[in-house]
């Protein structure tokens, strides 16, 4: 096991969408994390919260002191059911600032996961939220949308087409594919090869209001995402926050997105196509 604290560096750090110079990252755990499990999805529903329509009050005053060049401690989530891992920020030691993560959806198999749209193609297999600071990190799985990804050769896929494939299947409303895509604007895309496999990165904003209590016309959710393919399915990590606090929080979410990896499957791995009828 590696030491309790170590510096994390990503091979993607020189990619055009990700800053070459940003906060140092301290990984303080290298084992599967199952923390903050006391508040489950049903509790969030009772509070009137969902992943795609998150609450908002005024931006936390504690963010005012946060700087993107701060050292950040990160924990690792390792999901052996779906065989992936990523890092997420937990603390800025120099500022005595802590993120308030709640595991709203613990990792689960694709067949029983919550759908992102009525056609149930894209499904959220894990999610954690920081309700105080308006942050959401989720992982979803789903088949490619053949409207955008027509080739069976994933090495030929363009990052913009992958982004369109994912975004076209993300909407809680019964709307057309075109209407779903109209909700979002893709700002930047690029791809990289990691361990011999392509990873596609994209940044986008959601035009519809991201809040229930605050209906500001220029307030959007800004998202960073990464997608990789395995067994004919797309695995995507999405990290988002409010546009007005992107300057403070965005660099830390970039580290999360850059850390996402598909892992070698273990005996606990459940491929998305296995037992599609099973919902437990």
N, C-alpha and C positions, 0 to 999 in steps of 0.2 A: 504494500500500500504506500502511495506517495506521502510525503510529509503533510502535516495538517495545513500548512499555508505555503502556497507557491504562486509564482507569477504565471499567468495564463497568456499565451500569445497564439493568435490564430493565423493559419496560412492564408486567410482571406483578407488580412489587414491591409494589403496594398490594393484591394479592389476599388474601383472608382466610386462606388456608392458608400464605401465605408471609410472613415477618417484614418489617415495614416498616423496622425498624432492625436491621441485621445487619452482617456483616463486609464491608469494602470488597473489591472484586474487581479484580485487576490482570490484564488479558489480555496475555500476553506473546507471543502468536503469532496471526496471522490467516490462516495457510496450512494446507492439509491436514496432519495429523499422522499419522505412521506410525512411532511409536517403540515401543521395548521389544518388537520383533517376534521376538526370539530364542527366546522360550519359547512354543510353540504349544499347541494344544488337546491333541495327543497326549501332550505332556510333562506336562500337567496330569492327564490320565487316568492316566499312569504313577505320578503322585504320589497318586492316589486322590482327585482333585478334580474337581468339576463345578460348573457355575454354580448349579444348584438345590440342591446339597448340599455347601456349602463347608466346608472344614476350620476348626477353631478351636482355639487354645490359649488361654492367659491373655491378656487384653487387654494390648496393648503399653504398657509403662510410659511411653513417650514421649507418649502421649495425655493423661497426667495434667496436663501443662503446657499443653495446648491450650485456648484460650479461643475462644468463638464470635464474639467481637468483634475478632478479629485480622484484619489485612489478609491476603488470600490471593492468590497468583499462580495463574493458570489458563491452561491450553493449550486450543486448539480442535481438535476432531476434525471433519473435513469429509469425509463419505462421498459421493463423486460417483456411485457405483454406485446407491445408493438415494436420493440427493439430500436429505440432511439434515445438520445440524451441531449441536454442543453444546460447552459448555465443561466442563472438569473440573479440580479443584484439583490443583496439583502441589507447592506450597510455601507455608509460612508464614514469611516472611523474619524477622519480629521474634522468632520462637521457634526459629529454625534447625531447623525441622521440615520434612521432605520426605515426601510420599506415595510409595509404592513400587509404581507401576502396572506391570502386565504385560498386554500385549495378548494375551489368551487366545484370542480369535476375531477375526481381522482381517475388515474389511468384505467381505461377499460377497453374491451375488444370492440372492433369496428361494428359488428352486428348489433350490439346493444347500445352504441353511442348515440348521442343526441344529434339529429340532422340539422344542417345549416339552412336548408330550404325544403319546400314541400316535396320535391322529388327525392329527397334523402340520399343524394349522391355523396355530397361532402358531409362528413360527420365529425363532431368534436370528440376526440378520444381523451383529451385532458385539458384542464384549464385552471389557471390561478389568477386572482384579481387582487389589486390593492385599491380598496374602495376609498381610502383616505386621499390618495394621490391620483386617482382616476387612471389606473394602469390595468391592462389586460394582456396576459400571455396565454395563447392557446395553441394546441396542435390538432390538426384535422387530417383526415384521410379520405380519399375518394378516387374514383376512376378518372382518367383524362376525359375532357370534353372533346369529342372528335370534330366538332366544328372548328376548333383552333389547332388541335394536335392530330393531324391526319396521318402522319407517318408513324410506323411502328418502331422506327429507329430514333431513340431518344437523343442520340448525339446530334441529330439534325434539328432538334427543337430550338426555337428562339425564346429568349427570356420573356419577351413581350407576349408571345403566344401562350407560354405557360401561365403568366400572370392573368391573361384574359380567360384562360381555361378555369382557373381557380375562382376568380371574381365573378364569372358568369354563373357559378353554382352557389354563390353566397348571398342569400337573402331570406329573411324570415317571412316575407310577404309572397302572396301568390301573384307574381308578376312575370312578364316575359323575360327571356334572357337579355334582350336589349335594354329593358327597363332596369334590370339588376346592374348591368354594366354602366348605365347612365348615372347610378348612384355614386360611382367611384371615378377618380381621375388618377391614372398612373403617372407618377412623377419621374421615375428613374428605374432602369432595369440593367442587369448584367448577369453573366454566368461565370462560373469558375469550376475547375476540376479539383476534386478533393478525394484522395485515395483512389484515383482512377475513375471516379464517378462524377457526372455533372450535377452541380447544384445551381439553381436559378434564383436570383435575388431581385426583389422589386420593392419599390416604395410607392405608396398611394395614399390619397385622402378620400374620406367618405363624405359626400356632399350633404346628405341629410343630417339633421341635428343629432348630435351624439348624446343628448341629455333629455331628461324628463323635466327637471325643475328649471333649467336654464335654456331658454330658446333664443340665444344670440345668433343673428344671421351670419356672422363670420366665424362662428365657433364650430370646428370640425374635429373629427378624430383622424389623427395622422398615424399611418401604419407602416411598419417594416415587416417583410416576410421573406421566407426562403422555402423552396420546394425541392424535393428529391424524389426519385422514382424507384420503386421496388415491387416486384411481383405484379406488374401491370397497374399499380396504384400510385397516386401522388401523395406524399407525406409532406405536410406544410406546417411550418411554425409561423405564427403571426403575433407581433408585439405592437401595442398601440397605446397612445395617450392623447390628451387634448392638444390641439394645435398651439394654444397659447403657452403651454409649458414645454414645448418641444426642445427649446434651446437648453433647458436644464436637464431634461430626462432623456432626450433622443440618443445621445452618445452611449448611454448605458444599455438602451434597448438594442443599439447596433451591435454591442458586444454579445448580447443574448442571441441575436439572429446569426452572427458569425460563428457561434459555438455549436450550432445545431448539427448533429451527426446521426446518420443511420448506423446502427450497431450490428455486428454479427449476431444472427438469431441464436437464442438458447432454447432449451427444452420448454421454456415458458412462453415462447413466441407463438402468437396466434395470427396467421396471415388473414388479411381482410376477406378473402374469398371463402374461408372455412366456416361451415355451418351458418349460412346467411339467415336462416330462420331463427337462430338462437338469440334471445334478447336478455340473457342473464349471465 
